[in-house]
Amino acid sequence: MTLAILSALAEEQHSLRARLQDAERVQRAGREFWRGRWQGHEVVLALSRVGKVAAATTATALIEGLGVRRIVFSGVAGGVEPGVRVGDVVVADAFVQHDLDASPLFPRFEIPLYGCDRMVCDAALTATLFEATNQAMAEPAGRFEGLGLPDDPAVHRGLVASGDRFVSAAAESQVLRERLLQAGHRPLAVEMEGAAVAQVCFDYGVPFAAVRTVSDRADEHAHRDFTRFVQAVASPRAEAILDRFLGLLSRS
Ligand code: ADE
């Protein structure tokens, strides 16, 4: 059963490419995919690109064109819940679109004609990803020294909010969080693709799970922190988590 590993940007995929055996390049939908084997699994590495529409196209191409039957997203996110620090990791249980508003036709955040406002991740795949993430984070983080990351990064599990905005102001992050809280959603972090991939996976009945390392606090420093983090930390961190994940995952 082929598994796709999605990253948003090429910098985040770099270490993953090095792990792929018998790598073969496949082109589709103006995108480049890498098909190969990792820990005995059939794996496709893909770039979602940035934003919900681009990510939905990539997910659809993976399922329709490359026969992928499980998808895992590995990337970075901005922390919005107090206590979700740069360097921590968030494993998503579910996604909400913080910029979706078809009110008054539908309640705020509800996905029109789906009758729900959250896309829930696959329970079994998420449990395996959570275990793999905890194992990876328990390893000494020597190679990340000097980057000002916490010595004791936490692994959080919960809701992630997606939207077509790079959130880079503390006031905006606060308003976004409060609006979601008022509607009964408590987001740990924000990013720009997960909810779209989750919705495509829901439509096709494909199990989906996601892990995001916190690169910034979605505040005035977000751009600087994001750029530095994506270059130095995101790719090796993703590799450490996914290597354990594939080791734990059943091959059937
Ligand atoms: N991904 C990483 N940081 C982000 C932020 N601050 N806003 C949106 N997506 C992000």
Boltz pocket constraint, residues with backbone or C-beta under 6 A from the ligand:
constraints:
  - pocket:
      binder: B
      contacts: [[A, 76], [A, 77], [A, 78], [A, 163], [A, 165], [A, 166], [A, 167], [A, 168], [A, 190], [A, 191], [A, 192], [A, 215], [A, 216], [A, 217], [A, 218], [A, 219], [A, 222], [A, 226]]
      max_distance: 6.0
